[in-house]
Amino acid sequence: LRPQRGMADPAATPMVPSSAMAPAPGVNPSPDESARDELAPAPAAPPPIPETPPLEPTAVHQPPPLAPQAAPPSGPEYGLDGDLNAAGLGGDEKPPAPASDAPAKVPGPAGTQGMRAKGLWRKLKTTVNNMSFINQVGRMAETARPSALKELALKPEHGYAVAMLPTVDEASAGLKDLGVSVDSGSFGGAADVEDVLSPAVALTFTKALDVPDAGMDRQISHVLLRACLYDKGALVGNVATVKGSPATDANGVPTWRFGDDDDKDKNDFHLLARSSRKKPRQTVGGAGGSNDVQIHVELNVVPVATAEDDAACFETDEKTGRRSRTAQVDEVCVAWGRCPWPDQFVGGSVSVDVQLSGASMDEPVALEPSKLAAKRASSVFRKFTDKGKLLAKGPTLSVKMAVANYKHADLVNKLPRDVLCPAAMVPVLATFREMAAVEAAALGRRGLYRNTCNPTLRLLPTLAADATICHELVRAWRRTTARWPPAHLKDPRRRGETLDGLVLKFWPLLHSHAVPDQAVAGNVAATRHREGIVRAFAEDHPVVAMSRNPDEWMHKPFDVAELAHNFGDPLEVYVS
């Protein structure tokens, strides 16, 4: 073959190693070599090489797998299911290896990795925000746990709505747990409503002695007591609340007092318990013992919450994009116990010192006396006294139980058979049940599923579901009936008209934008702001209260259809 024009014959040109043609790195060429290079003719450009499609890379660098991470605590008390793989955050499970026959993917630019990192961080932030408030609080005492009764109170089936609403018996086409007299359908007297007999007891919580510390880094906003009926190994009925105030006794031992300062002179007791589950005295080994119905109590503390903690309790609907508040367990139980239900009351009342326990109900832990309480109990002067013996037992709750006061005797028999409510709510609930019985008697058996226009029967269960609104409604009832003579208190017509007026007065609070959503209990500023709005509205006429800030009190026009009541409506109609 002849060499191409402009190219030297490879056979006539001796092969020179590449190392001899180019100088060593970092060494300047000699002058003779430089001159020869300048005089030598420039080599011709090589012929163009035909383009070929780029070859796919045979291997791609894969980042090393992440080290296994410990899964967060799981369970309903933490609000997480512990599955980080579902959230795309890694976990104990390694990512699947790519198939051998699948084409390898070329890694994208640096911006793609940055976007992926932002996406992972967004998922991590969302997961942390979805964690329960108690899980975000952090460290607490070994015997402290998230409040089980607060978690129970968040469920509608354990609220006041279920306790006060009568249920329809489909078999007999009548109402359960409601004494209805069909002799008269008018609201003319107490003869229209029959009494519903059921065992009842009035509870007064005197004090809690040597209450253990929550062991939290955060400050405590306030303390309270929650109670619920306990029967056959389960919590039944609604959950009631009593305000508490921490203090110390003369010896410096932590002590809690209970009750509202404004209502101490008005209330004869804190809670009224009625239950058809109470066994008669003739039952061997049942009445008054551990097999009988008891009152389960919790001593809870509320840690202070920040605005960030409160903002984390919202969730966004993926379809509609609306943000709604999620119910959170924002209380910590430091001690709990069960108060027995005595069979007889000597002298009208019985005092019981309930031994308190810690941890959960499934795995209780006995609470030992604190160092200060043990020191005070070992004193020579207190060792043989009742106070010294009580301190030596450890944390205790003193409860006074008695029969219902004569002022509420007539009203107690109008209450549901199974209910646990504060003393101030007794006349309100009794009036509601009387109105329900009269309404059912007017409709008859065939008309229980008919719609009627009754504001109290339709709206009071919804108002009672909001603790702040319910508290102010009861206070308004007490202000209205404070100077009534006993004859007016026994008149169901007068009580019914008064309750109708209060329910219609508080009705706008359910629809107004001026009332913010219920904040976390530890958010003191937001809670007081909401309570102040509701209290100011309750103390004035609705027209005056709603005219102060028209922009905030704007709402949709009220519809009379919202007052339609039907005994066959499900619970979701009253409490969403």
ChimeraX attribute file (.defattr): number of C-alpha atoms within 10 A of each C-alpha:
attribute: neighborCount
match mode: 1-to-1
recipient: residues
	/A:1	3
	/A:2	5
	/A:3	10
	/A:4	8
	/A:5	7
	/A:6	9
	/A:7	10
	/A:8	10
	/A:9	12
	/A:10	9
	/A:11	8
	/A:12	7
	/A:13	8
	/A:14	8
	/A:15	8
	/A:16	8
	/A:17	8
	/A:18	8
	/A:19	8
	/A:20	8
	/A:21	8
	/A:22	9
	/A:23	13
	/A:24	10
	/A:25	6
	/A:26	6
	/A:27	7
	/A:28	9
	/A:29	11
	/A:30	9
	/A:31	9
	/A:32	9
	/A:33	10
	/A:34	11
	/A:35	10
	/A:36	10
	/A:37	11
	/A:38	10
	/A:39	8
	/A:40	8
	/A:41	8
	/A:42	8
	/A:43	8
	/A:44	8
	/A:45	7
	/A:46	7
	/A:47	6
	/A:48	6
	/A:49	6
	/A:50	5
	/A:51	6
	/A:52	6
	/A:53	5
	/A:54	6
	/A:55	6
	/A:56	10
	/A:57	10
	/A:58	7
	/A:59	9
	/A:60	10
	/A:61	7
	/A:62	7
	/A:63	6
	/A:64	6
	/A:65	9
	/A:66	12
	/A:67	11
	/A:68	11
	/A:69	12
	/A:70	11
	/A:71	14
	/A:72	13
	/A:73	14
	/A:74	12
	/A:75	10
	/A:76	10
	/A:77	16
	/A:78	18
	/A:79	17
	/A:80	18
	/A:81	14
	/A:82	16
	/A:83	16
	/A:84	19
	/A:85	14
	/A:86	10
	/A:87	14
	/A:88	12
	/A:89	14
	/A:90	20
	/A:91	20
	/A:92	14
	/A:93	12
	/A:94	12
	/A:95	11
	/A:96	6
	/A:97	6
	/A:98	9
	/A:99	8
	/A:100	7
	/A:101	6
	/A:102	7
	/A:103	11
	/A:104	14
	/A:105	10
	/A:106	11
	/A:107	11
	/A:108	8
	/A:109	8
	/A:110	8
	/A:111	9
	/A:112	11
	/A:113	12
	/A:114	11
	/A:115	11
	/A:116	11
	/A:117	12
	/A:118	12
	/A:119	13
	/A:120	16
	/A:121	13
	/A:122	12
	/A:123	15
	/A:124	16
	/A:125	11
	/A:126	14
	/A:127	14
	/A:128	14
	/A:129	18
	/A:130	17
	/A:131	17
	/A:132	22
	/A:133	24
	/A:134	22
	/A:135	17
	/A:136	13
	/A:137	16
	/A:138	10
	/A:139	14
	/A:140	18
	/A:141	15
	/A:142	12
	/A:143	20
	/A:144	23
	/A:145	20
	/A:146	23
	/A:147	26
	/A:148	18
	/A:149	25
	/A:150	22
	/A:151	17
	/A:152	19
	/A:153	22
	/A:154	15
	/A:155	12
	/A:156	17
	/A:157	17
	/A:158	20
	/A:159	21
	/A:160	25
	/A:161	20
	/A:162	18
	/A:163	21
	/A:164	24
	/A:165	23
	/A:166	19
	/A:167	17
	/A:168	18
	/A:169	12
	/A:170	10
	/A:171	6
	/A:172	9
	/A:173	14
	/A:174	18
	/A:175	19
	/A:176	16
	/A:177	20
	/A:178	24
	/A:179	24
	/A:180	27
	/A:181	18
	/A:182	17
	/A:183	11
	/A:184	15
	/A:185	18
	/A:186	13
	/A:187	19
	/A:188	13
	/A:189	14
	/A:190	16
	/A:191	12
	/A:192	22
	/A:193	25
	/A:194	15
	/A:195	19
	/A:196	15
	/A:197	17
	/A:198	18
	/A:199	17
	/A:200	22
	/A:201	21
	/A:202	22
	/A:203	25
	/A:204	20
	/A:205	22
	/A:206	19
	/A:207	20
	/A:208	22
	/A:209	25
	/A:210	27
	/A:211	24
	/A:212	22
	/A:213	15
	/A:214	24
	/A:215	14
	/A:216	15
	/A:217	11
	/A:218	15
	/A:219	14
	/A:220	14
	/A:221	14
	/A:222	18
	/A:223	21
	/A:224	21
	/A:225	23
	/A:226	21
	/A:227	26
	/A:228	26
	/A:229	25
	/A:230	21
	/A:231	18
	/A:232	12
	/A:233	11
	/A:234	9
	/A:235	20
	/A:236	18
	/A:237	22
	/A:238	25
	/A:239	23
	/A:240	25
	/A:241	22
	/A:242	18
	/A:243	15
	/A:244	22
	/A:245	16
	/A:246	16
	/A:247	12
	/A:248	14
	/A:249	11
	/A:250	7
	/A:251	9
	/A:252	12
	/A:253	19
	/A:254	20
	/A:255	20
	/A:256	23
	/A:257	19
	/A:258	20
	/A:259	20
	/A:260	15
	/A:261	11
	/A:262	8
	/A:263	13
	/A:264	12
	/A:265	8
	/A:266	13
	/A:267	15
	/A:268	16
	/A:269	22
	/A:270	24
	/A:271	24
	/A:272	24
	/A:273	25
	/A:274	23
	/A:275	20
	/A:276	14
	/A:277	17
	/A:278	22
	/A:279	20
	/A:280	13
	/A:281	13
	/A:282	8
	/A:283	10
	/A:284	9
	/A:285	12
	/A:286	15
	/A:287	19
	/A:288	20
	/A:289	15
	/A:290	16
	/A:291	16
	/A:292	20
	/A:293	26
	/A:294	24
	/A:295	18
	/A:296	21
	/A:297	24
	/A:298	25
	/A:299	25
	/A:300	26
	/A:301	27
	/A:302	24
	/A:303	25
	/A:304	18
	/A:305	22
	/A:306	14
	/A:307	14
	/A:308	10
	/A:309	19
	/A:310	19
	/A:311	13
	/A:312	17
	/A:313	20
	/A:314	17
	/A:315	16
	/A:316	12
	/A:317	10
	/A:318	8
	/A:319	6
	/A:320	7
	/A:321	9
	/A:322	10
	/A:323	12
	/A:324	12
	/A:325	16
	/A:326	13
	/A:327	16
	/A:328	20
	/A:329	25
	/A:330	23
	/A:331	26
	/A:332	24
	/A:333	26
	/A:334	26
	/A:335	31
	/A:336	27
	/A:337	21
	/A:338	21
	/A:339	25
	/A:340	20
	/A:341	22
	/A:342	20
	/A:343	14
	/A:344	13
	/A:345	13
	/A:346	8
	/A:347	7
	/A:348	11
	/A:349	16
	/A:350	16
	/A:351	16
	/A:352	17
	/A:353	17
	/A:354	18
	/A:355	19
	/A:356	28
	/A:357	23
	/A:358	24
	/A:359	20
	/A:360	17
	/A:361	12
	/A:362	7
	/A:363	8
	/A:364	15
	/A:365	15
	/A:366	14
	/A:367	19
	/A:368	17
	/A:369	20
	/A:370	19
	/A:371	10
	/A:372	14
	/A:373	23
	/A:374	18
	/A:375	13
	/A:376	20
	/A:377	23
	/A:378	15
	/A:379	11
	/A:380	10
	/A:381	10
	/A:382	14
	/A:383	16
	/A:384	12
	/A:385	12
	/A:386	11
	/A:387	13
	/A:388	20
	/A:389	14
	/A:390	20
	/A:391	25
	/A:392	20
	/A:393	17
	/A:394	21
	/A:395	28
	/A:396	25
	/A:397	25
	/A:398	18
	/A:399	18
	/A:400	17
	/A:401	24
	/A:402	22
	/A:403	17
	/A:404	22
	/A:405	14
	/A:406	9
	/A:407	12
	/A:408	14
	/A:409	11
	/A:410	17
	/A:411	21
	/A:412	25
	/A:413	19
	/A:414	26
	/A:415	28
	/A:416	25
	/A:417	23
	/A:418	21
	/A:419	23
	/A:420	28
	/A:421	23
	/A:422	17
	/A:423	21
	/A:424	21
	/A:425	19
	/A:426	20
	/A:427	21
	/A:428	21
	/A:429	23
	/A:430	22
	/A:431	24
	/A:432	24
	/A:433	25
	/A:434	28
	/A:435	22
	/A:436	24
	/A:437	25
	/A:438	24
	/A:439	20
	/A:440	24
	/A:441	22
	/A:442	19
	/A:443	17
	/A:444	16
	/A:445	14
	/A:446	10
	/A:447	15
	/A:448	20
	/A:449	17
	/A:450	12
	/A:451	16
	/A:452	18
	/A:453	14
	/A:454	18
	/A:455	19
	/A:456	24
	/A:457	25
	/A:458	22
	/A:459	21
	/A:460	27
	/A:461	24
	/A:462	21
	/A:463	24
	/A:464	20
	/A:465	19
	/A:466	15
	/A:467	12
	/A:468	17
	/A:469	21
	/A:470	18
	/A:471	18
	/A:472	19
	/A:473	25
	/A:474	18
	/A:475	18
	/A:476	17
	/A:477	19
	/A:478	17
	/A:479	10
	/A:480	13
	/A:481	14
	/A:482	11
	/A:483	10
	/A:484	10
	/A:485	9
	/A:486	9
	/A:487	7
	/A:488	13
	/A:489	19
	/A:490	15
	/A:491	14
	/A:492	21
	/A:493	19
	/A:494	15
	/A:495	21
	/A:496	17
	/A:497	12
	/A:498	16
	/A:499	22
	/A:500	18
	/A:501	13
	/A:502	18
	/A:503	18
	/A:504	16
	/A:505	17
	/A:506	20
	/A:507	18
	/A:508	17
	/A:509	21
	/A:510	13
	/A:511	14
	/A:512	15
	/A:513	14
	/A:514	18
	/A:515	18
	/A:516	14
	/A:517	12
	/A:518	17
	/A:519	23
	/A:520	26
	/A:521	21
	/A:522	23
	/A:523	20
	/A:524	17
	/A:525	14
	/A:526	19
	/A:527	17
	/A:528	13
	/A:529	14
	/A:530	19
	/A:531	19
	/A:532	14
	/A:533	15
	/A:534	21
	/A:535	18
	/A:536	13
	/A:537	20
	/A:538	20
	/A:539	12
	/A:540	12
	/A:541	11
	/A:542	17
	/A:543	10
	/A:544	10
	/A:545	17
	/A:546	19
	/A:547	12
	/A:548	10
	/A:549	11
	/A:550	11
	/A:551	11
	/A:552	13
	/A:553	18
	/A:554	14
	/A:555	13
	/A:556	8
	/A:557	7
	/A:558	11
	/A:559	8
	/A:560	10
	/A:561	10
	/A:562	12
	/A:563	18
	/A:564	16
	/A:565	20
	/A:566	18
	/A:567	21
	/A:568	15
	/A:569	14
	/A:570	10
	/A:571	15
	/A:572	9
	/A:573	12
	/A:574	20
	/A:575	18
	/A:576	8
